Amino acid sequence: MRASFGTLLVLSFVGVITALDTWSVTPETLQKQIDGVILSVSKPADPGFAVLVKKGPEIIFEKGYGVREFGKPGKIEPSTNFRLASVTKQFTAMAVMLLVHDGKLRYEDRLTDIWPDFPAYGKAITVRQLLTHTSGLPDYENLMEAEEKAHGSRWSAENQIQDAEVLRLLEAQTTGVFTPGAKWEYSNSGYVVLGLIVAKVSGMSYGDFLNERIFASLGMKNTIVYVKGKNEVTNRAFGHTKEGESFKVTDQSATSATLGDGGIYSNVEDLAKWDDALTKHTLLSETEMALAWTPAKMADGSEYLLPKSARNDKQAPRVPVAYGFGWFLDPYKGHPRQYHDGETIGFRSTIQRFVHDNLTIIILSNRTDTSPRALADKIADVMFAATKN
């Protein structure tokens, strides 16, 4: 028989806490404080959240809130699978790094090395620049919009754009939006292309490569790259948008079928295994992984800055951006951090790794009216306050 959540929490603390020397509160108090953060924004019959908090290898909090689909009884549990959206990017980056490890790919390979027929502007775009959002590739959603303005409606939630179509749109361009390496601009196009590179270089589909080299290897049995008609998401949470006091299912859009930028479904239990593997360097050595967690710099060694459009106040000083291979790297309240958020129609997600604190917070959500990162920040505050100096 499975132990109760409260029992599991207390038992897990046994491996973390020795006579409570490390903590200023009891496990029960800490549990209530973390629980209270989520309960403040959650109702049992609404779409909600799956939350997991780890201290080192030990899971100290793990709980689901709300329902998988509004108006239906299925409850969210730690085993419930959500679309990760851009949290997918760290897995795409890992797949690329594994191919570099295998000697099948180089970070300085250019798009024209991989696709010789790619337009001339691809001669200056490297794999490394795709990983760090410094490639200057046009945004494929902008290209979709231009295509539909010129030729009429083409894509929808029922007829979704596929990765190969994204590549064709990019191949129809004659120039990027900026000189590669000259600036930083978040690029879903870059990660769709990286997913295609994984498939072309490995000789396997993107999903099969990730399953063989990452998911199966780490025991992430319920994590998949979702391809409609090819596989199914079990124990699935459906995405929602809040309308007044109710919720509408908004699970898919015209761009929900692309893979490398956001196509993975997973749950907090499997993501805890992913976190363990990153800490233990199970897939790649510490030296190899250091590249993923080193902020990209400009050619002269200076920091990249967020685009002005990323701030409400365009007159304010530009903000530096710290991004490695699939990870943001700026600290939170002085605590070094590796993190990424995911945001797509119906879903929000975050994984926050406070590496010097041995603390990881993972929140997956099937609603778009609440920020998982803001909730993770509050949980981090609880954890930092509970840790004795």
Disulfide bonds with the S-S distance in Angstrom:
none
